[in-house]
Amino acid sequence: MGAIRDRERYLCHRCGEVSPTVRDRGRINLMNRFCEPCWNVFANEMAEADGATAAPRPELDPDDVSWIEPPICPECGVLVRIYPTSYDRWVSLATVELPAKDVPEPFRWRLTRLPDQSHLATDIVAVRLRGIDPLPGEPVVPAHRMMCVPD
């Protein structure tokens, strides 16, 4: 699967359809190309499995100089960090890092800078740790839902 005769059109890796909307998706190149409907199904399935159901951060006006309050969990009232995932959904993370041995496997996340030409961090993405477990003492960022205790 990949490019076909017309260099501007690709096959969707999920449905096999040829469409001009088929392109690389996500914030990190996963070497998969999806059409828009298949990408939404795939990304929503990933978000549901990972618990990445947070609302995106609001777009900020560069001319607005008013104070921006950090996000607060509506259930427990604790500060949270909201980051985009590698598959364009958003996740609420705790504000502290913990050793991997203290965080159950489904709640382990790591913050990763997107590769860029610049030395400045332009975008940070939350990536859920899967496959290879981190060392017990290695720091991970737990999902907020692991630490959330409603009032």
C-alpha positions as CSV (number, residue, x, y, z in Angstrom):
1,M,0.0,0.0,0.0
2,G,1.2,3.4,-0.7
3,A,1.5,5.7,-3.6
4,I,-0.4,4.7,-6.8
5,R,0.2,6.0,-10.3
6,D,-1.0,9.5,-9.6
7,R,1.6,10.9,-7.2
8,E,-1.0,13.1,-5.5
9,R,-3.3,10.3,-4.4
10,Y,-2.7,7.5,-1.9
11,L,-4.6,4.4,-0.6
12,C,-6.1,4.6,2.9
13,H,-4.4,2.0,5.1
14,R,-7.7,1.2,6.8
15,C,-10.4,1.1,4.0
16,G,-8.2,0.8,0.9
17,E,-10.0,3.7,-0.8
18,V,-8.1,6.1,-3.1
19,S,-8.9,9.7,-2.2
20,P,-7.2,13.1,-2.3
21,T,-8.0,13.4,1.5
22,V,-5.7,10.4,2.3
23,R,-2.5,11.7,3.9
24,D,-0.2,11.2,6.9
25,R,-2.2,11.9,10.0
26,G,-1.3,12.7,13.6
27,R,1.4,14.9,15.1
28,I,4.1,12.3,14.8
29,N,4.6,10.5,11.6
30,L,3.2,7.0,12.2
31,M,3.9,5.9,8.6
32,N,0.2,5.4,8.0
33,R,-2.0,7.2,5.7
34,F,-5.7,7.5,6.4
35,C,-8.7,9.2,4.8
36,E,-10.6,11.6,7.0
37,P,-13.4,9.3,8.1
38,C,-11.1,6.4,8.8
39,W,-8.7,8.7,10.7
40,N,-11.5,9.9,13.0
41,V,-12.6,6.4,13.7
42,F,-9.0,5.3,14.5
43,A,-8.2,8.3,16.6
44,N,-11.4,8.1,18.6
45,E,-10.8,4.4,19.3
46,M,-7.3,5.2,20.5
47,A,-8.6,8.1,22.6
48,E,-11.3,5.9,24.2
49,A,-8.7,3.1,25.0
50,D,-6.2,5.6,26.4
51,G,-8.7,7.9,28.3
52,A,-7.7,10.9,26.2
53,T,-11.1,12.5,26.4
54,A,-10.1,16.1,27.5
55,A,-11.4,19.1,25.7
56,P,-8.7,20.9,23.7
57,R,-7.1,24.0,25.1
58,P,-8.7,27.2,23.9
59,E,-7.0,29.1,21.1
60,L,-5.3,32.1,22.6
61,D,-5.3,35.6,21.0
62,P,-1.7,36.8,20.7
63,D,-2.9,40.4,21.4
64,D,-4.7,39.5,24.6
65,V,-2.6,40.2,27.7
66,S,-5.1,39.1,30.3
67,W,-4.2,36.5,32.9
68,I,-4.8,32.9,31.8
69,E,-5.9,30.6,34.6
70,P,-4.5,27.0,34.5
71,P,-7.1,24.3,33.9
72,I,-8.8,22.8,36.9
73,C,-10.5,19.4,37.1
74,P,-14.2,19.9,37.5
75,E,-14.6,16.8,39.6
76,C,-11.7,17.1,42.2
77,G,-10.7,20.8,41.8
78,V,-7.0,20.0,41.2
79,L,-4.8,21.7,38.6
80,V,-4.2,19.5,35.5
81,R,-2.1,19.8,32.4
82,I,-3.8,19.3,29.1
83,Y,-1.7,18.2,26.2
84,P,-2.4,17.0,22.6
85,T,-1.7,13.3,22.0
86,S,0.2,12.0,19.0
87,Y,-3.2,11.2,17.3
88,D,-4.7,14.7,17.6
89,R,-6.8,14.1,20.7
90,W,-6.3,15.7,24.1
91,V,-5.5,14.2,27.5
92,S,-5.5,15.6,31.1
93,L,-2.3,14.7,32.9
94,A,-1.2,15.1,36.5
95,T,1.1,18.0,37.3
96,V,3.8,15.8,38.8
97,E,6.0,13.0,37.5
98,L,6.1,9.7,39.4
99,P,8.4,6.7,39.1
100,A,7.0,4.1,36.7
101,K,6.7,1.5,39.5
102,D,4.0,3.7,41.2
103,V,1.9,4.2,38.1
104,P,-0.2,1.4,36.6
105,E,0.6,0.6,33.0
106,P,-2.7,2.1,31.5
107,F,-2.0,5.5,33.0
108,R,1.7,6.0,32.0
109,W,2.4,8.9,29.6
110,R,5.5,10.7,28.5
111,L,5.8,14.3,27.2
112,T,7.8,14.5,23.9
113,R,8.9,17.4,21.9
114,L,8.1,17.3,18.3
115,P,11.1,17.1,16.0
116,D,11.8,20.5,14.5
117,Q,14.6,22.5,12.9
118,S,14.8,24.9,15.8
119,H,16.4,24.3,19.2
120,L,13.3,25.9,20.8
121,A,10.4,23.7,21.9
122,T,7.6,24.5,19.5
123,D,5.1,21.8,20.4
124,I,4.9,19.1,23.1
125,V,2.9,16.0,22.6
126,A,1.7,13.4,25.2
127,V,2.6,9.8,24.2
128,R,1.2,6.8,26.0
129,L,3.8,4.3,26.9
130,R,3.1,0.9,25.4
131,G,5.1,-2.2,24.4
132,I,8.3,-1.8,26.2
133,D,7.9,-1.0,29.9
134,P,10.0,1.8,31.4
135,L,12.4,1.0,34.2
136,P,10.8,1.0,37.6
137,G,12.5,4.2,38.7
138,E,12.1,6.0,35.4
139,P,9.8,9.1,35.6
140,V,6.5,9.0,33.8
141,V,3.5,11.4,33.8
142,P,0.4,9.8,35.2
143,A,-3.0,10.5,33.6
144,H,-5.0,12.7,35.8
145,R,-7.9,10.2,36.0
146,M,-5.6,7.9,38.0
147,M,-5.1,10.6,40.7
148,C,-8.6,12.1,40.5
149,V,-10.6,11.7,43.7
150,P,-14.0,13.5,43.4
151,D,-15.2,15.5,46.4
